[in-house]
Amino acid sequence: MFRITKNTTQSEEASLELYRKKGSLKVLGDLYAPYMEMVFGICLGYLKDRGKSEDAVMRIFEKLIIDLRKHEVGNLKSWLHSVARNFCLMELRKTQKEFIIDHEVFQVPIMDFDNEVHQESELQALENCTEALKKEQKEVINLFYKEQKSYAEICEVINLEMKKVKSLLQNARRMLKICIEKSV
């Protein structure tokens, strides 16, 4: 499906700089090509669908057209890994049928009428566990999952630094995971 070519670190850095200056899609394509299989693998791991993963690889490329002109990237491979992971997590958040805690996906069947009791108990456990969180943790969980705010938007809303917001969210996810596993 995707062809991989080898770039040396030196030529990769030069190509990144050239792309930032000129904006050539050929240069960007040559930079992205060696990592397409890696990005596809990451997407497949999260999205669990080959077609959606192939689409994600192309949509991530489109995202790079803008992002690589704005950001200084030291290590393209690790940066792309983060971009792909975040892209997939955002796609999963859009479905609202899955609740993601520490990269584990908990199914919350929204339209499963045959199993209303099970559905109700899972939703109730999620609600109870969310209420049991500390005030700041509950606030970041609600802003991130219910209101679908980005980290930067959450920082603005609650007036905290990015590092603190990420820490609160990570701790809240861990606490929710433990609580939900005990409840269900």
C-alpha positions in Angstrom: 0.0 0.0 0.0 2.6 2.6 1.1 6.2 2.7 -0.1 9.0 3.4 2.4 12.2 5.2 1.4 15.1 6.0 3.8 15.9 9.6 4.6 19.0 10.4 6.6 18.6 12.7 9.6 20.7 15.4 8.0 18.7 15.4 4.7 15.5 15.2 6.7 16.4 18.4 8.6 17.3 20.1 5.4 14.1 19.0 3.8 12.1 20.3 6.8 13.8 23.6 6.5 13.2 23.7 2.8 9.5 22.9 3.2 9.2 25.7 5.9 10.7 28.2 3.5 9.1 27.1 0.2 6.0 25.1 1.1 6.7 22.6 -1.7 4.2 19.6 -1.6 6.8 17.5 -3.3 9.3 18.1 -0.5 6.6 17.4 2.1 5.5 14.2 0.2 9.2 13.0 0.2 9.4 13.7 4.0 6.1 11.9 4.8 6.6 8.9 2.5 9.0 6.9 4.8 6.6 7.3 7.7 3.3 6.4 6.0 3.3 2.8 7.2 4.1 3.8 10.7 1.2 6.3 10.7 -1.1 3.7 9.1 -0.2 1.2 11.9 -0.9 3.8 14.6 -4.2 4.7 13.0 -5.2 1.0 12.5 -4.4 0.4 16.2 -6.7 3.1 17.4 -9.4 3.1 14.7 -9.6 -0.6 14.1 -10.7 -0.1 10.5 -8.5 -0.4 7.5 -10.4 2.1 5.3 -10.7 4.7 8.1 -7.0 4.3 8.8 -6.1 4.8 5.1 -8.2 7.9 5.1 -6.5 9.1 8.3 -3.1 8.8 6.7 -4.1 11.1 4.0 -5.9 13.5 6.3 -2.8 13.7 8.5 -0.8 14.5 5.4 -3.2 17.4 4.7 -2.8 18.5 8.3 1.0 18.5 7.9 0.7 21.0 5.0 -0.1 23.7 7.6 1.4 22.3 10.8 5.0 21.8 9.5 5.2 25.4 8.3 4.2 26.6 11.8 6.2 24.2 14.1 9.9 23.6 14.5 10.2 19.8 14.5 13.4 18.2 15.8 12.5 14.5 15.4 10.0 14.0 12.6 9.3 10.4 13.4 8.3 10.9 17.1 6.5 14.1 16.2 4.4 12.2 13.5 3.7 9.5 16.1 2.2 12.1 18.4 0.3 13.8 15.6 -1.2 10.4 14.4 -2.1 9.3 17.9 -3.8 12.7 18.7 -5.6 12.7 15.4 -7.0 9.2 16.1 -8.0 10.1 19.6 -9.9 13.1 18.3 -11.6 10.9 15.7 -12.7 8.5 18.4 -13.9 11.3 20.6 -16.2 12.4 17.8 -18.1 9.1 17.9 -19.2 9.6 21.5 -19.8 5.8 21.7 -16.5 5.1 23.3 -14.9 6.4 26.4 -11.1 6.5 26.3 -9.1 6.2 29.5 -5.3 5.8 29.3 -5.6 4.6 25.6 -8.0 1.8 26.6 -11.4 2.0 24.9 -14.4 1.3 27.2 -17.5 0.6 25.2 -20.6 2.6 26.2 -23.4 1.2 24.0 -25.6 4.2 23.3 -28.2 2.5 21.0 -28.2 -1.0 22.3 -31.9 -1.4 23.1 -31.6 -5.2 23.7 -29.3 -4.6 26.7 -30.8 -1.6 28.4 -30.0 -2.8 31.9 -26.3 -3.3 31.1 -26.2 0.0 29.3 -27.8 1.8 32.2 -25.4 0.3 34.7 -22.3 1.3 32.6 -23.6 4.9 32.1 -24.5 5.1 35.8 -21.0 3.8 36.8 -19.4 6.4 34.6 -21.6 9.1 36.0 -21.0 8.0 39.6 -17.2 7.7 39.1 -17.0 11.1 37.5 -18.9 12.7 40.4 -16.4 11.0 42.8 -13.4 12.8 41.2 -11.8 15.9 42.8 -13.3 19.2 41.6 -10.5 20.1 39.2 -10.4 16.6 37.8 -14.1 16.5 37.2 -13.9 19.9 35.5 -11.2 18.9 33.0 -12.9 15.6 32.2 -16.2 17.4 31.5 -14.4 20.1 29.4 -12.3 17.5 27.5 -14.9 14.8 26.8 -18.3 16.4 27.1 -17.5 19.8 25.7 -14.7 18.5 23.4 -12.3 21.3 24.3 -8.7 21.1 23.4 -5.9 21.3 26.0 -5.3 24.9 25.1 -9.0 25.8 25.4 -9.2 24.1 28.8 -6.1 26.1 30.0 -7.9 29.3 29.1 -11.2 28.2 30.7 -9.8 27.2 34.1 -6.7 29.4 34.0 -4.1 26.7 34.5 -0.8 25.8 32.7 -0.8 23.1 30.0 1.3 20.8 32.2 -1.2 21.0 35.1 -4.2 20.4 32.8 -2.5 17.3 31.2 -1.6 16.1 34.7 -5.2 16.6 36.0 -6.6 14.8 32.9 -4.2 11.9 33.2 -4.9 11.4 36.9 -8.7 11.7 36.3 -8.6 9.1 33.6 -6.6 6.7 35.9 -9.1 7.3 38.7 -12.1 6.7 36.4 -10.6 3.6 35.0 -10.1 2.1 38.5 -13.5 3.2 39.6 -15.3 1.9 36.5 -13.5 -1.5 36.7 -14.7 -1.9 40.3 -18.3 -0.8 39.5 -19.1 -2.8 36.4 
